[in-house]
């Protein structure tokens, strides 16, 4: 069902910068089949969540009247919501150690949180729920790894809420508060509160680890903390951002989430001695084959499986997630939790690629992360299971969906980045790997061209930028193994750079137009503190292109276009460290303009 045109949807999405995107969550121990109703929460859900029908996939039903404290699920206020059967819920849960400290924490953390929010308990509960719902409404799909109905069905009931990691809820509240705390929002007071909630989330994270209460919820909390630290806030430091990313990476590895689908039929795996590529029966462009269930055009069936089509009510609850893969009504909670975990992993890879790009272009440093090594992955691509079971699915469509191709873009880039900075690999071997990477970029580009869906527009073609970065990375040092450039720096492919810059000019204009279209540029940036470092990354990469070929003045033009929103964003979320980084980039731009004989930009102006 189409509620709005694709153009409108693209304008609503606004942007997917290097720190934002889609993917997953984890299996929780959901408790027993006993429901303890909380009237204050139930009232909020009744007033706020849109009515819809169905079992799963961001579908919400109005709660029924609140009953006594020992109703069954069939008689509860969540009748018809899709509450999984108790045996299903217990099938894929992680063990919790019943130490007194764990039990005590599980029993009191919610009460402690309501006291922190202050006021009567019912009012505090409502405010907490409002902040959680607000996060889903205004966040881009970097947290689309969360199945919202399943989260609220668990969080709504006190008996089940005990099994939710406190750090997850606190991290969500911290990020929600930060997104609402620009200078035209809650201001400095709100940003300080967000930092307090973030520190509480970290404390509960450490406490759960120390007590042995370990579950994949903690990985989800860690992902949210990474997003928080990648945003502009008063205490922002690169060391904090790196530490958060290292914690997430090590936790995913330690919990074994990268082996989630190990041994499953048809799961894609990669060799440690080659670049991640998918060749053989799945390497042909998708346009050459008939696509499976739901195809409305020759070429791809992605639109059929995107969230806005599988769950129309998601347009109201998570409006910026519309291009993410949906959820199947046929999945039991076990499979839903597993899919959440898959999307968590791929989302982490997306976030990681953004960090690597930023540190490479802006900080001129490198990071060594386990998730940047493709051979560690034994996981289905995000949304791959939507196309059916591994034995019966349309493999061509599943392996070449827009979400799978974008995941392969990020995997290829992070792999090239790791190889580029690995001194143990010989120059000859690096050259061979560079050629493999170049050919894989070409294959992925051809497959993206074959897609007939409009999902790439919602991401502002960010995957194409990742492919360009990948080619730029491998050709900069190993040009003898890749097609020879035709001008300028012998390691630089000018024609491709010019074509990409022209494309980026159109994307930038679309981006700025989308920002202004939704609620106005100022109001939109007021909830996007994570875009600060996206702007820095873009400025640094354009300046790098100009440095390698000073005749490409279009790169400087693009920098100048990005200055006003970048400066306004710093004014919205004041922070010393990001401001210093921006001013250093601004000075580089001024110097480049003077050398090119064009008028330099005006001094930075941080005004609202």
For each residue, the residues with C-beta under 8 A, 3 or more apart:
1: 309 312
2: 5
3: 308 312 315
4: 8 9 12 315
5: 2 8 9
6: 9 10 454 457
7: 10 11
8: 4 5 11 12
9: 4 5 6 12 13 308 322 323 454 458
10: 6 7 13 454 457 458 510 514
11: 7 8 14 513 514 517 518
12: 4 8 9 319 320 322 514 518
13: 9 10 16 140 320 322 323 458 459 514
14: 11 140 320 511 514 515 518 524 528
15: 20 140 460 511 514 515 528 531 534
16: 13 20 21 140 141 458 459 460 462
17: 20 354 462 530 531 533 534 537
18: 353 354 355 357 358 462 533 534 537
19: 142 227 230 231 351 354 355 530 533 534
20: 15 16 17 140 141 142 227 354 530
21: 16 140 141 142 144 347 350 351 459 462
22: 141 142 144 145 321 323 324 325 343 346 347 350 382 403
23: 144 145 342 343 344 345 346 347 348 350 382
24: 145 146 339 340 341 342 343 344 345 346 347 382
25: 145 146 147 151 216 217 220 337 340 341 343 344
26: 215 216 217 219 220 257 337 340 341 344
27: 92 93 94 215 216 334 337 338 340 341
28: 93 94 154 163 164 215 216 217 337
29: 89 90 93 94 96 163 215
30: 84 86 89 90 93 154 160 163 333
31: 34 89 157 159 160 162 163
32: 86 159
33: 72 73 85 86
34: 31 70 72 159
35: 70 71 72 73 76 78 157 159
36: 69 70 157 158 159
37: 42 66 67 68 69 71 76 77 157
38: 41 42 125 156 157 158
39: 42 43 66 122
40: 43 44 121 122 125 126
41: 38 44 45 125 129 156
42: 37 38 39 45 46 63 66 77 156
43: 39 40 46 47 126
44: 40 41 47 48 125 126 129 130
45: 41 42 48 49 60 63 129 152 156
46: 42 43 49 62 63
47: 43 44
48: 44 45 129 130 133
49: 45 46 60 62 133 152 317
50: 60 313 316 317
51: 60 61 62 313
52: 59 60 61 311 312 313
53: 59 61 80
54: 57 59 82 311 329
55: 59 82 329
56: 59 82 147 149 150 327 328 329 331 336
57: 54 147 149 307 310 311 314 326 327 328 329
58: 147 148 149 307 311 313 314 317 318 326 327
59: 52 53 54 55 56 82 149 311 313
60: 45 49 50 51 52 81 149 152 313 317
61: 51 52 53 78 79 80 81
62: 46 49 51
63: 42 45 46 66 77 78 79 81
64: 76 77 78 79
65: 77
66: 37 39 42 63 77
67: 37 71 75 76 77
68: 37 71
69: 36 37
70: 34 35 36
71: 35 37 67 68 75 76
72: 33 34 35 75 76
73: 33 35 76 78 79 83
74: 79
75: 67 71 72 79
76: 35 37 64 67 71 72 73 79 83
77: 37 42 63 64 65 66 67
78: 35 61 63 64 73 81 83 153 156 157
79: 61 63 64 73 74 75 76
80: 53 61
81: 60 61 63 78 149 153
82: 54 55 56 59 149 153
83: 73 76 78 153
84: 30 88 89 332 333
85: 33 88 89
86: 30 32 33 89 90
87: 90 91
88: 84 85 91 332 333 334
89: 29 30 31 84 85 86 93 333
90: 29 30 86 87 93
91: 87 88 334
92: 27 333 334 337 338
93: 27 28 29 30 89 90 215
94: 27 28 29 214 215 216
95:
96: 29 102 163 213 215
97: 102 211 212 213
98: 102 103
99: 102 103 211 212
100: 103 104
101: 104 105 207 211
102: 96 97 98 99 105 106 211 212 213
103: 98 99 100 106 107
104: 100 101 107 108
105: 101 102 108 109 166 204 207 208 211 213
106: 102 103 109 162 163 213
107: 103 104 162
108: 104 105 111 112
109: 105 106 112 113 166 204
110: 113 114 158 161 162
111: 108 114 115
112: 108 109 115 116
113: 109 110 116 117 124 128 166 169 170
114: 110 111 117 121 124 125 128
115: 111 112 118 124
116: 112 113 200
117: 113 114 124 127 128
118: 115 124
119: 123 124 127
120: 123 124
121: 40 114 124 125
122: 39 40 125 126
123: 119 120 126 127
124: 113 114 115 117 118 119 120 121 127 128
125: 38 40 41 44 114 121 122 128 129
126: 40 43 44 122 123 129 130
127: 117 119 123 124 130 131
128: 113 114 117 124 125 131 132 173
129: 41 44 45 48 125 126 132 133
130: 44 48 126 127 133 134
131: 127 128 134 135 172 173 176 177 180
132: 128 129 135 136 155 169 172 173 176
133: 48 49 129 130 136 137 317
134: 130 131 137 138 176 179 180
135: 131 132 138 139 143 172 173 175 176 179
136: 132 133 139 143 146 148 317 318
137: 133 134 317 318 319
138: 134 135 179 180 320 527
139: 135 136 142 143 175 179 318 320
140: 13 14 15 16 20 21 320 321
141: 16 20 21 22 144 320 321 323 324
142: 19 20 21 22 139 227 347 350 351 530
143: 135 136 139 146 223 224 227 347
144: 21 22 23 141 307 318 321 324 343 347
145: 22 23 24 25 220 223 340 343 344 347
146: 24 25 136 143 151 220 340
147: 25 56 57 58 150 151 327 336 340
148: 58 136 151 152 314 317 318
149: 56 57 58 59 60 81 82 152 153
150: 56 147 153 154 333 336
151: 25 146 147 148 154 155
152: 45 49 60 148 149 155 156
153: 78 81 82 83 149 150 156 157 160
154: 28 30 150 151 157 160 161 163 164
155: 132 151 152 160 161 164 169
156: 38 41 42 45 78 152 153 160 161
157: 31 35 36 37 38 78 153 154 160 161
158: 36 38 110 161 162
159: 31 32 34 35 36 162
160: 30 31 153 154 155 156 157 163 164
161: 110 154 155 156 157 158 164
162: 31 106 107 110 158 159
163: 28 29 30 31 96 106 154 160
164: 28 154 155 160 161 168 169 217
165: 168 169 204 205 208 213 215 217 218 220 221
166: 105 109 113 169 170 201 204 208
167: 170 171 201 202 204 205 208 217 218 221
168: 164 165 171 172 201 217 218 220 221 224
169: 113 132 155 164 165 166 172 173
170: 113 166 167 173 174 197 198 200 201 204 221
171: 167 168 174 175 197 198 201 221 224 225 228
172: 131 132 135 168 169 175 176 224
173: 128 131 132 135 169 170 176 177 197
174: 170 171 177 178 194 195 197 198 200 201 224 225 228
175: 135 139 171 172 178 179 194 224 227 228 231
176: 131 132 134 135 172 173 179 180
177: 131 173 174 180 181 186 190 193 194 197
178: 174 175 181 190 191 194 198 228 231 233 529
179: 134 135 138 139 175 176 527 528 529
180: 131 134 138 176 177 185 186 190 527
181: 177 178 185 186 187 188 189 190 191 193 194 573
182: 185 186 187 525 526 527 529 572 573
183: 187 188 571 572 573 574 608
184: 522 523 526 572 608
185: 180 181 182 190 526 527
186: 177 180 181 182 189 190 191 193
187: 181 182 183 190 191
188: 181 183 191 192 234
189: 181 186 192 193
190: 177 178 180 181 185 186 187 193 194
191: 178 181 186 187 188 194 195 233 234 573
192: 188 189 195 196 234
193: 177 181 186 189 190 196 197
194: 174 175 177 178 181 190 191 197 198 228 233
195: 174 191 192 198 199 233 234 235
196: 192 193 199 200
197: 170 171 173 174 177 193 194 200 201
198: 170 171 174 178 194 195 201 202 225 228
199: 195 196 202 203
200: 116 170 174 196 197 203 204
201: 166 167 168 170 171 174 197 198 204 205 221 224 225
202: 167 198 199 205 206 225
203: 199 200 206 207
204: 105 109 165 166 167 170 200 201 207 208
205: 165 167 201 202 208 209 218 221 222 225
206: 202 203 209 210
207: 101 105 203 204 210 211
208: 105 165 166 167 204 205 211 213 214 218
209: 205 206 212 213 214 218
210: 206 207
211: 97 99 101 102 105 207 208
212: 97 99 102 209
213: 96 97 102 105 106 165 208 209
214: 94 208 209 218 255
215: 26 27 28 29 93 94 96 165 218
216: 25 26 27 28 94 219 220 255 257 341 344
217: 25 26 28 164 165 167 168 220 221
218: 165 167 168 205 208 209 214 215 221 222 251 255
219: 26 216 222 223 248 251 252 255 257 344
220: 25 26 145 146 165 168 216 217 223 224 344
221: 165 167 168 170 171 201 205 217 218 224 225
222: 205 218 219 225 226 244 247 248 251
223: 143 145 219 220 226 227 248 344 347 348 351
224: 143 168 171 172 174 175 201 220 221 227 228
225: 171 174 198 201 202 205 221 222 228 229 244 247 248
226: 222 223 229 230 241 244 245 248 348 351
227: 19 20 142 143 175 223 224 230 231 351 530
228: 171 174 175 178 194 198 224 225 231 233 244
229: 225 226 236 240 241 243 244 245
230: 19 226 227 241 244 351 354 355 530 533
231: 19 175 178 227 228 236 529 530 532 573
232: 236 529 530 532 533 569 570 573 575 578
233: 178 191 194 195 228 236 529 573 575
234: 188 191 192 195 574 575
235: 195 240
236: 229 231 232 233 240 241 575 577 578
237: 240 241 577
238: 241 242 363 577
239: 242 243
240: 229 235 236 237 243 244
241: 226 229 230 236 237 238 244 245 355
242: 238 239 245 246 355 367
243: 229 239 240 246 247
244: 222 225 226 228 229 230 240 241 247 248
245: 226 229 241 242 248 249 351 352 355 367 369
246: 242 243 249 250 367 369
247: 222 225 243 244 250 251
248: 219 222 223 225 226 244 245 251 252 348
249: 245 246 252 253 348 352 369 370 371
250: 246 247 253 254 370
251: 218 219 222 247 248 254 255
252: 219 248 249 255 257 258 344 345 348 370 371
253: 249 250 256 257 258 370 371 376
254: 250 251
255: 214 216 218 219 251 252
256: 253 259 260
257: 26 216 219 252 253 260 341 344 345 379
258: 252 253 345 370 371 376 377 378 379
259: 256 262 378 379
260: 256 257 338 341 342 345 378 379
261: 264 267 342 378 379 380
262: 259 267 378
263: 267 378
264: 261 267 378 380 390
265: 390 391
266: 390 391 393 395
267: 261 262 263 264 378 379 380 390
268: 278 377 380 381 399
269: 375 377 378
270: 274 276 277 374 375 377 411
271: 274 375
272: 373 375
273:
274: 270 271 277 433 436
275: 374 412 415 416 419 433 436 437 440
276: 270 374 408 411 412 415 440
277: 270 274 283 412 436 439 440 443
278: 268 282 283 399 408 443
279: 282 283 443
280: 283
281: 395 396
282: 278 279 395 396 399 400
283: 277 278 279 280 443
284: 288 289 396
285: 288 400 446 447 449 450
286: 289 291 299 300 396 397 400 447 450 451
287: 298 299 450
288: 284 285 450
289: 284 286 396
290: 295 298
291: 286 295 298 299 300 301 394 396 397
292: 295 301 387 388 393 394 396 397
293: 301 304 387 388 394
294: 301 304 305
295: 290 291 292 298 299 300 301 304 397
296: 301 303 304
297: 300 452
298: 287 290 291 295 452
299: 286 287 291 295 450 451 452 453
300: 286 291 295 297 303 397 400 401 402 450 451 452 453
301: 291 292 293 294 295 296 304 305 387 397
302: 305 306 401 402 403 451 453 455
303: 296 300 306 309 453 454 455
304: 293 294 295 296 301 309
305: 294 301 302 309 310 325 326 383 386 387 401
306: 302 303 309 310 322 323 324 325 326 453 455
307: 57 58 144 310 311 314 318 321 322 323 324 325 326 327
308: 3 9 311 312 314 315 322 323
309: 1 303 304 305 306 312 326
310: 57 305 306 307 326 327 328
311: 52 54 57 58 59 307 308 314 326 327
312: 1 3 52 308 309 315
313: 50 51 52 58 59 60 316 317
314: 57 58 148 307 308 311 317 318 319 321 322
315: 3 4 308 312 319 322
316: 50 313 319
317: 49 50 58 60 133 136 137 148 313 314
318: 58 136 137 139 144 148 307 314 321 322
319: 12 137 314 315 316 322
320: 12 13 14 138 139 140 141
321: 22 140 141 144 307 314 318 324
322: 9 12 13 306 307 308 314 315 318 319 458
323: 9 13 22 141 306 307 308 455 458 459
324: 22 141 144 306 307 321 403
325: 22 305 306 307 343 382 383 386 401 403
326: 57 58 305 306 307 309 310 311 383 386
327: 56 57 58 147 307 310 311 331 336 339
328: 56 57 310 331 335 385 386
329: 54 55 56 57
330:
331: 56 327 328 335 336 339 385
332: 84 88 335 336
333: 30 84 88 89 92 150 336 337
334: 27 88 91 92 337 338
335: 328 331 332 338 339 385
336: 56 147 150 327 331 332 333 339 340
337: 25 26 27 28 92 333 334 340 341
338: 27 92 260 334 335 341 342
339: 24 327 331 335 336 342 343 385
340: 24 25 26 27 145 146 147 336 337 343 344
341: 24 25 26 27 216 257 260 337 338 344 345
342: 23 24 260 261 338 339 345 346 379 380 381 382 384 385
343: 22 23 24 25 144 145 325 339 340 346 347 382 383
344: 23 24 25 26 145 216 219 220 223 252 257 340 341 347 348
345: 23 24 252 257 258 260 341 342 348 349 371 377 379
346: 22 23 24 342 343 349 350 379 381 382 403 407 410
347: 21 22 23 24 142 143 144 145 223 343 344 350 351 382
348: 23 223 226 248 249 252 344 345 351 352 371
349: 345 346 352 353 371 372 407 410 411 414
350: 21 22 23 142 346 347 353 354 406 407 410
351: 19 21 142 223 226 227 230 245 347 348 354 355
352: 245 249 348 349 355 356 369 371 372 410 414
353: 18 349 350 356 357 410 413 414 466
354: 17 18 19 20 230 350 351 357 358 534 537
355: 18 19 230 241 242 245 351 352 358 359 367
356: 352 353 359 360 366 367 372 413 414 417
357: 18 353 354 360 361 413 469 537 541
358: 18 354 355 361 362 363 533 536 537
359: 355 356 362 363 364 365 366 367
360: 356 357 363 364 365 366 417
361: 357 358 364 537 540 541 544
362: 358 359 533 536 537 540 581 585
363: 238 358 359 360
364: 359 360 361
365: 359 360
366: 356 359 360 417 420 421
367: 242 245 246 355 356 359 372
368: 372 418 421
369: 245 246 249 352 372 373 414
370: 249 250 252 253 258 373 376
371: 249 252 253 258 345 348 349 352 376 414
372: 349 352 356 367 368 369 414 415 417 418
373: 272 369 370 376 415 418
374: 270 275 276 377 411 414 415
375: 269 270 271 272
376: 253 258 370 371 373
377: 258 268 269 270 345 374 411
378: 258 259 260 261 262 263 264 267 269
379: 257 258 259 260 261 267 342 345 346
380: 261 264 267 268 342 384 385 390
381: 268 342 346 384 398 399 401 403 404 407 408
382: 22 23 24 325 342 343 346 347 403 404 407
383: 305 325 326 343 386 387 401 403 404
384: 342 380 381 387 393 398 399 401 404
385: 328 331 335 339 342 380 388 389 390 393 398
386: 305 325 326 328 383 398
387: 292 293 301 305 383 384 393 394 397 398 401
388: 292 293 385 392 393 394 398
389: 385 392 393
390: 264 265 266 267 380 385 393
391: 265 266
392: 388 389
393: 266 292 384 385 387 388 389 390 397 398
394: 291 292 293 387 388 397 398
395: 266 281 282 398 399
396: 281 282 284 286 289 291 292 399 400
397: 286 291 292 295 300 301 387 393 394 400 401
398: 381 384 385 386 387 388 393 394 395 401 404
399: 268 278 282 381 384 395 396 404
400: 282 285 286 300 396 397 404 405 447
401: 300 302 305 325 381 383 384 387 397 398 404 405
402: 300 302 405 406 448 451 453 455 456
403: 22 302 324 325 346 381 382 383 406 407
404: 381 382 383 384 398 399 400 401 407 408
405: 400 401 402 408 409 444 447 448 451 463
406: 350 402 403 409 410 459 462 463 466
407: 346 349 350 381 382 403 404 410 411
408: 276 278 381 404 405 411 412 440 444
409: 405 406 412 413 444 463 466 467 470
410: 346 349 350 352 353 406 407 413 414 466
411: 270 276 349 374 377 407 408 414 415
412: 275 276 277 408 409 415 416 437 440 441 444 466 467 470
413: 353 356 357 409 410 416 417 466 467 469 470 473
414: 349 352 353 356 369 371 372 374 410 411 417 418
415: 275 276 372 373 374 411 412 418 419 437
416: 275 412 413 419 420 433 434 437 470 473 474
417: 356 360 366 372 413 414 420 421 473
418: 368 372 373 414 415 421 422
419: 275 415 416 422 425 430 433 434
420: 366 416 417 430 473 474 477
421: 366 368 417 418
422: 418 419 425
423:
424:
425: 419 422 429 430 433
426: 429 430
427: 430 431 478
428: 431 432
429: 425 426 432 433
430: 419 420 425 426 427 433 434 477 478
431: 427 428 434 435 478 480 481
432: 428 429 435 436 481
433: 274 275 416 419 425 429 430 436 437 474
434: 416 419 430 431 437 438 474 475 477 478 481 482
435: 431 432 438 439 478 481 482
436: 274 275 277 432 433 439 440
437: 275 412 415 416 433 434 440 441 470 471 474
438: 434 435 441 442 471 474 475 481 482 483
439: 277 435 436 442 443
440: 275 276 277 408 412 436 437 443 444
441: 412 437 438 444 445 467 470 471
442: 438 439 445 446
443: 277 278 279 283 439 440 446 447
444: 405 408 409 412 440 441 447 448 463 467
445: 441 442 448 449 464 467
446: 285 442 443 449 450
447: 285 286 400 405 443 444 450 451
448: 402 405 444 445 451 456 463 464
449: 285 445 446
450: 285 286 287 288 299 300 446 447
451: 286 299 300 302 402 405 447 448 455 456
452: 297 298 299 300
453: 299 300 302 303 306 402 456
454: 6 9 10 303 457 458
455: 302 303 306 323 402 451 458 459
456: 402 448 451 453 459 461 463 464
457: 6 10 454 460 461
458: 9 10 13 16 322 323 454 455
459: 13 16 21 323 406 455 456 462 463
460: 15 16 457 507 510 511
461: 456 457 464 465 503 507
462: 16 17 18 21 406 459 465 466
463: 405 406 409 444 448 456 459 466 467
464: 445 448 456 461 467 468 500 503
465: 461 462 468 469 500 504
466: 353 406 409 410 412 413 462 463 469 470
467: 409 412 413 441 444 445 463 464 470 471
468: 464 465 471 472 496 500
469: 357 413 465 466 472 473 541
470: 409 412 413 416 437 441 466 467 473 474
471: 437 438 441 467 468 474 475 482 493 496
472: 468 469 475 476 497
473: 413 416 417 420 469 470 476
474: 416 420 433 434 437 438 470 471 477 478 482
475: 434 438 471 472 478 479 482 485 491 492 493
476: 472 473 479 491 492
477: 420 430 434 474 491
478: 427 430 431 434 435 474 475 481 482
479: 475 476 482 484 485 490 491
480: 431
481: 431 432 434 435 438 478
482: 434 435 438 471 474 475 478 479
483: 438 493
484: 479
485: 475 479 488 489 490 491 492 493 494
486: 493 494 495
487: 494 549
488: 485 492 494 548 549 551
489: 485 492 548 549
490: 479 485
491: 475 476 477 479 485 548
492: 475 476 485 488 489 497 548 549
493: 471 475 483 485 486 496 497
494: 485 486 487 488 497 498 549 552
495: 486 498 499
496: 468 471 493 499 500
497: 472 492 493 494 500 501 545 548 549 552
498: 494 495 501 502 552 554
499: 495 496 502 503
500: 464 465 468 496 497 503 504
501: 497 498 504 505 542 545 552 554 555 558
502: 498 499 505 506 554
503: 461 464 499 500 506 507
504: 465 500 501 507 508 542 558
505: 501 502 508 509 554 557 558 561
506: 502 503 509 510
507: 460 461 503 504 510 511
508: 504 505 511 512 558 561 562
509: 505 506 512 513 561
510: 10 460 506 507 513 514
511: 14 15 460 507 508 514 515
512: 508 509 515 516 521 561 565
513: 11 509 510 516 517
514: 10 11 12 13 14 15 510 511 517 518
515: 14 15 511 512 518 521 524 525 565
516: 512 513 520 521 524
517: 11 513 514
518: 11 12 14 514 515 523 524
519: 523 524
520: 516 523 524
521: 512 515 516 524 525 565 568
522: 184 525 526 568 608
523: 184 518 519 520 526 527
524: 14 515 516 518 519 520 521 527 528
525: 182 515 521 522 528 531 565 568 569 572
526: 182 184 185 522 523 572
527: 138 179 180 182 185 523 524
528: 14 15 179 524 525 531 569
529: 178 179 182 231 232 233 532 569 572 573
530: 17 19 20 142 227 230 231 232 533 534
531: 15 17 525 528 534 535 569
532: 231 232 529 535 536 566 569 570 573 578 582
533: 17 18 19 230 232 358 362 530 536 537 578
534: 15 17 18 19 354 530 531 537 538
535: 531 532 538 539 562 565 566 569 582
536: 358 362 532 533 539 540 566 578 581 582 585
537: 17 18 354 357 358 361 362 533 534 540 541
538: 534 535 541 542 558 562
539: 535 536 542 543 559 562 566 585 589
540: 361 362 536 537 543 544 585
541: 357 361 469 537 538 544 545
542: 501 504 538 539 545 546 555 556 558 559
543: 539 540 546 547 555 556 559 585 588 589 592
544: 361 540 541 547 548
545: 497 501 541 542 548 549 552 555
546: 542 543 549 550 552 553 555 556 592 596
547: 543 544 550 592
548: 488 489 491 492 497 544 545
549: 487 488 489 492 494 497 545 546 552
550: 546 547 553 595 596
551: 488
552: 494 497 498 501 545 546 549 555
553: 546 550 556 557 596 598
554: 498 501 502 505 557 558
555: 501 542 543 545 546 552 558 559
556: 542 543 546 553 559 560 589 592 593 596 598
557: 505 553 554 560 561
558: 501 504 505 508 538 542 554 555 561 562
559: 539 542 543 555 556 562 563 589
560: 556 557 563 589 601
561: 505 508 509 512 557 558
562: 508 535 538 539 558 559 565 566
563: 559 560 566 567 586 589 601 604
564: 567 568
565: 512 515 521 525 535 562 568 569
566: 532 535 536 539 562 563 569 570 582
567: 563 564 570 571 582 604 605 606
568: 521 522 525 564 565 571 572 606 607 608
569: 232 525 528 529 531 532 535 565 566 572 573
570: 232 532 566 567 573 574 575 578 579 582 606
571: 183 567 568 574 606 607 608
572: 182 183 184 525 526 529 568 569 608
573: 181 182 183 191 231 232 233 529 532 569 570 578
574: 183 234 570 571 579 606
575: 232 233 234 236 570 578 579
576: 579 580
577: 236 237 238 580 581
578: 232 236 532 533 536 570 573 575 581 582
579: 570 574 575 576 582 583 606
580: 576 577 583 584
581: 362 536 577 578 584 585
582: 532 535 536 566 567 570 578 579 585 586 604
583: 579 580 586 587 604
584: 580 581 587 588
585: 362 536 539 540 543 581 582 588 589
586: 563 582 583 589 590 601 604
587: 583 584 590 591
588: 543 584 585 591 592
589: 539 543 556 559 560 563 585 586 592 593 600 601
590: 586 587 593 594 600 601
591: 587 588 594 595
592: 543 546 547 556 588 589 595 596
593: 556 589 590 596 598 599 600 601
594: 590 591 597 600
595: 550 591 592
596: 546 550 553 556 592 593
597: 594
598: 553 556 593
599: 593
600: 589 590 593 594
601: 560 563 586 589 590 593
602: 605
603:
604: 563 567 582 583 586
605: 567 602
606: 567 568 570 571 574 579
607: 568 571
608: 183 184 522 568 571 572
